[in-house]
Amino acid sequence: MKTKNAFQTRIRISAAAALLLVMLCARAAIAAVPPPALPPEAAAADTLTLSYMSDPFPFDATHVQGLFVTREHYFFTGVDKFTSSAYLFKVNRLDGALASKKNIEKLFDFHPGGIDFDGKYIWVPVAVYDEYSHTYMTIVDPETLRHKIVFQADDHIGAVACHGDTIIGANWNARDFYFFTRKGEIIEKRPSPTGVGYQDCKAVSGHLMCTGGGYLDWIDIENWNLAKRFALGQSVEGSSLSREGAAWLDGQVFFLPDDGLKARVYAFSFTTGETDTE
């Protein structure tokens, strides 16, 4: 009997040791996976240099929220608190003319946020103008600006980013980041890795490119840490470039920091040297 018990004990010890070895190997394999690479333009740079500044838009842009850029158009969200209206604007890049404008509010939900594009639709969070509220996650066809609500989130989502099949939403002041399925199921919720109150985010090359607090930050989504930071200057109106909308296209970053009749787009290239805004 003693021999049998001793044999069983050795088996249990061996199994436990094998399990521990498997866990250690798995952990080592995970640790060996390098973080995702930043876009080469951002990886090699230490600052941003102004490459283009548009004229002010010839219309009232209201209070700007989020920005998305294509080679033909600027898309941005704006809010008018006096009329309880939320808008998505579509602007021709060639001449700054307003191509289209769409109301996207729903009753008392008229606070749109930072936006992103999933390859087919522009995702727009539309919330009550209150920190403790809910959000209608809305998709918009960029051609027609037809929109529909996809799901409701039980928090005020102020910015979204499309990371593959995952929709990442930052709440008020970006204290927390929700990871949603496209149907609105919460995959996980993560606290901010930086503590910065971001205004707009884009998912780019395994990173969140976010603006806020005077910075353009690149957050490694997998490891959930700050991968790189660029200090930003001001617009010609004296606003921080990180104040509102930001977008990425063809290796450049675009900012839309001002409101109303002073709204204009700034395009910056990633370079080395001193940040330039003029």
N, C-alpha and C positions, 0 to 999 in steps of 0.2 A: 504493500500500500504506500509506504514511504517513497519507494522508487517511482511509482506512478505519479504521486503528487509532485515530486521533484521534477519529473519530466514535463508535467502540465505547466508548472511554474516557469520552466525554461522556455516553453513554447510561448507563454504569455509575454515574458520578457523580450523574447526575440521579435514577436509581433509588434510590441510597443516600440522597440528600437527601430524596426523597419518603418513603422509609421512616422516616427520622428525624423528618420533619414529622408523619407519622401517629402515631408513638410519643409525640411531645411533646403532640400534641392529645389523645391517649387519656389520658395522664398528667394533663393539665390538667383533662380532664373528670372523672376520678376524684377529683382534689383538690377540684373544685367541688361534689361531692356532699356535702351537709351531714351531720353525724352524726345518727343516729336520735334523736328527741326522747324525753326522759324522760317518764314519766307526769306529767301536770300537777301532781298533788299533791306529788310529790317535787321536780319542777323548781322550784316556787315556794317551797319550804320551806327552812329552814336548821336545823331541829331536829325532834325528835319529842316528842309530849305524850301521856301515858297517857290512854287513853279507856276502858279496861276491864281488869279483872283478875279472873279466875275464882277460885273456891274451889279448894283442892287437890283433886286427883282422889281419889275414895274407894277407890283400889286402888294396888297397887305398879306404878309406871310403869317400873320397872327403870332402866337407864342410857339416857336419852333420846339419840336421834341426829338424826332429821330430822322435819320437820313439814309437813303440807299441810292447808289449811283450806277447807271449803265453808260454805255458810250454815247447814247442818244439823249438820255433824260436824267434829271434829278427827281427823285421821289422823296417827299418828306411829310411828316405829320406835324400838325399844328393844332392848338386849342384856343378857343375864344371863350373865356370864362363869363363874359357879359351876356352872351347869347347861349351859353351851355352847348357849344358846338365843337365837334371834333372833325378834323379834316385830313384827307390825304391829298397832297398836291402832286401834280405831274408837270414838270417844267422842261421845256426844250433847252438842251445845253447850248445849242448853236447861238440863240439870241436871247435866252432867258425868259421867253414868253410863256405864259401859262397855257399848257396844252389841255389840262383837265383838272377838275377839283371835285372831290367827292365827300359828302357828309357820311361819317361812319359812327356817329354817336348812337347810343341806345338809351332813351329816357334820361336818367340821371348819370349814366355812364358816358362821360364826354372827355375823359382825360386819356388821350393816346400816349404811347410811350415810344421808346427806341424800337427800331424795326430791323428786320433782316429778310433775306430772300432765300427760298429753299430750292431754287432752280425752276419753279413753276409759279409759286405764289409769294406775295409779300405778306409776312406775318406781322400783325399789329395788335398789341395789347390795348384794350380800351377799358378804362376803369372809372370808378367814382373818384372825384377829386378829393380823396381823403386817404390818409396813410393806412387806416384800418378799414379795408373795403375788399371788394371782389373785383375780378377782371374777366371780361369777355375776350377770349383769344380769337382773333379774327384773321381770316385770310382774304387777300385781295388779288384779283387778276390784274397784272400790270398793264395789259392792253386795254381792257374795258373799264377797269376800276370797279367792277362788280365785286361785291364782298359778301361773305357769310361768316357767321359765328361757328367755330369748331367745337369749343368747349369753354366751360367756366372754371376759373381758378379761384380758390377761396383765400386770396391774398391780393394786395395791390401790386401787380406786376408792372414795373416801370420800363423794362427793356427786355427784348427777346433776341435770341441768336439761334440759328438753325445749324445744328451739328449732326449731319447725317439724318437719321430718323428720329433724333432726339431734339426736342425744343427746350432750350435753356432759358429760363425766365428769372430776372433779378427783381426782387421786391423793392419797396420804397427805400431809397438811399443805398440800395444794393447790399443790405445787411446779410441777406441769404439768397442763394441761387437754387431754384427748383429745376430738376431734370424731369421733363414730361415726355410721355409717348405722344404721338400725334393725335391720340384720342383723349388726352388729358389725364391719363393715369400718372401718378407721381412715382417715378423710379427712385429718386432720392432727393434729399435736400441738404445742401452744404452751406456752412457759414462762409462769409467772404474771406478770401485768403489775404486781403490787403486792407480792408476797412475803409476803402475809398467809396464815396457815393457816386457811382457811375451813372451816366445819363444815356449812353448808347453803347451797344456791344455788337460785334460781328464775330462769327465763327470762321477762322482762317487757319488752315494748315494745323489742325489739332490744338489751336489756341483760341482764347477769347481776346479779341482786340477791343479794349474798352476805354472810354474817355470819361474823365471826371477829376475834380480836385487839382486841376492844372497839369494833368498827366495824360499821356497815351500809354496804357499798360497792355502788356501781352501776358496772359495767364495760361499756363500749361494746364489743359483740361484734365489730362490723365493723372498727373501728379499733384494737381491743384495747388500750384504755387506761382509766384510772380517770376516769369522767365526774363522779362526785359521791360524797362521803363524809359520813356522819353519825356523830358520836361517840355511844356508847351508855352508859347508866348501868347500875345493878345491879338484880337482883331483890330481893324482900323477904328472901330467904335469903342475900343477899350475893354471888350469882353474877353474872358479867357477862351481860347480856342476849344477847350474841353467843355464849355458850358452846356452845349446841347448836342446836335446831330454830328455823327461821324460815320464815314464809310470807307471801304477799301475797293480799289479797282486797278488792275494792271500795275501793281507794285507801288501805287501811290495811295495816300490817305487824304480824305476830303473832310472838311469841317464846315458846319453851318451854325455858327454860334450866336447870331443876332436875330432879332425879331422884327415884325412889322415891315415898314418900308426901308429898313436898314439891312434886311437879310440879304446876304450874298454868300457864295461858296468860295472856299479857299482850297487849293490843291497843293499838297506838299510832297516832295521827294525825300527819300531816305539818303542821307549823306553823312559826311564827317565834317566837323567844324561847329561853328556857332549857329544856334537857331535864329532864323530870319523870318520876319513877318511882313516885311515891306519890300 
